[in-house]
């Protein structure tokens, strides 16, 4: 009996210690179907071996990150570095804007709220980066270039702006207009992607989507709920970017130490791809040696001229954040990991692809160091909707033909899985040496730049004519919109009761209009209603806005 009580007490102590020490992590159960994913389905499959020339154990860090490439990214014994991103300057050098704090700070890692932003420089994309100056105070920086050409370094609750990477930086703040929508988890950890007209789409920590006309002017919120996967997760550190095909977004579940990958045609409406985007274990050398960092956070990507992500930069730490103390053997740094950028693909057929399509012709473009006519294991190729090829299904190869330096592949259209909602079919296969290859293509019959109509909350007023409803509608798209229908209603017992409707005129990009609608007086005074504002064109729903509001006070 005493032995049993001792064991129970010991287990209790062990649980308390474990719960205290590992409160920063939890295990997330993966969907069963993820076990069927093929190589190339997950974003995580795109990570390539790390690069470096100086492999050393003569540095700080737990045994699991030793030896490591100390010339990869940025690290030293004085500062603990964290998140940042890279831009190539006109001087031909690579400029990493990264935050950090003194390793000897009394709070250890928890000194991060008092971070400084460092301007660091390297001759190589992977590093080593060396500080050249401190820009100012700030945490979790992300640098981008505004429409007017000025450089912007975002930090939590502020921004720095300069005409020159090596010039004077002026601190200021962004303006945000929530447009009657709830701001999810506050405005921190913002990430930005430039659109085709040099305007910017932004995602905030909570997963709300915002748009600014030039990157510096007011950011307007378009969404009323997070765009992240509908799963349990403590989400943070979103990163968004656009390439020549589509928009990409990765968000990190910091507690589960797993990240998710999403894609979008317009940067507003997103689809979630299966599989891990990243998790611990991705920092590996060419010989298989691993740098087993405890946490990977603050992902940023470096893009090539097509917008493809060719390198990932992470903030990493070798232990629990609370265990990183001053003057100890633990710290954090920013590392660089190359990415497989994917192939350049063009669909040559102009007719819409349907389930009955007989053949699909895809051109694979040659690039420096890549010959599609000799390097590809043609029989391994599968093409079609991501939902198909990610699981090893999709179209198989019928024939190939050379076109200059490029390769044209004709696929049997059977099993393509492409629907009316598809915007970026996927290719997965192998090189002849066994390495994974993949790529996305645009559909030639799809409009990739469309109007984006968004409504604000309806305002109800009583007049001599009865109940009236005013609704502001704005076009946040890059092209002019056509006439659209706006409907205002409320939800009751699973049904939507319509109370007002009207036509929205054609709106130029960023133009807005106020619509005065006659409303049916079906509301009780002082009662809160679940309102829904729907914008549509024909049978196509353009956007919806759900909110709770007392119509009559």
Secondary structure, DSSP 8 states (H G I E B T S, - for coil): -HHHHHHHHHHHHHHHHHHHHTTT-------GGGGG--TTSSGGGGB-----S-EESSSSS-GGG-SEETTSBB--SSEEEEEEEEEE-TTS-EEEEEEEEETT-TTGGGGGGG-EEEEEEESSTTB--EEEEEEEE-SS-EEEE-TTS-EEEEETTEEEEESSTTS--EEE---EE-TT---TT-S-S-EEEE-TTS-EEEE-TTS-EEEESSSSS-EEE--SS--S-SS---EEEEEEEE-SS-EEEEEEETTTTEEEEEEESSSSSEEEESS-S--TT--B-TTS-B---SEEEEEEEEE-TT--EEEEEEEEESS-GGG--TTSS--EEEEEEEB---EEEEE---S---TT--EEEEEE--BTTB-HHHHEEEEEEEEE-HHHHTTT-SB-EEEEEEETTEEEEEEE-TT----TT--EEEEEEEETTS-EEEEEEE-TTS-SS---EEE---EEEEETTEEEEEEEEEE-SSS----EEEEEEEEETTEEEEEEEEEE----TT-EEEEEEE------BT-EEEEEEEEEETTEEEEEEEEEEESB-
